[in-house]
Amino acid sequence: MGDISVRFAVDGDEEQVAEMIDAMDDYYRDDPKPVDLTRSAVKEWLCSDRTDTRFVLAFSGGEAVGFACFAVLHPGNALAGLIFLKDLFVVEDWRGAGVGKEIVRFLAGFCQREGIGRIDWSVENDRSQRFYEAFGAKVLPQKRFMRLDGDALTSLAKK
């Protein structure tokens, strides 16, 4: 299928990041958003210091074929910090071609260069879990992924 290159998204990559988000939303059947809304949000995220979210894009032949969004959090074990990987997505035609693994490899290299101690994330199904386990990730039975949103978030904020 071609060589895969991975790099951080920068100002000017709004279109590619927005396309990846739209494709991911379609895949997970999230409510569609107006195209302009996604692109303007991505522009803000890439050019603003109001968010700690970072994006990585995977390319083949100049075409974006996958992406990840993550944040670096501290303190983490031994104060080394951690990456919380929020989303990793590969377009359908490229699944199974090593794109996801190259994105995670890129993030692991970033951790090594920056002295970051680990990468944490959640998975939604057994297939995703097996993908990550294949290159050494482990399920942590002592952890549970929790979420506060919607009415509960609103209610708590009012108290």
PyMOL commands that set and color helices and strands:
alter all, ss='L'
color gray80, all
select helices_A, chain A and resi 14-27+35-47+77-79+92-94+99-114+126-133+150-158
alter helices_A, ss='H'
color red, helices_A
select strands_A, chain A and resi 5-8+54-60+63-73+82-90+118-120
alter strands_A, ss='S'
color yellow, strands_A
deselect
rebuild
show_as cartoon
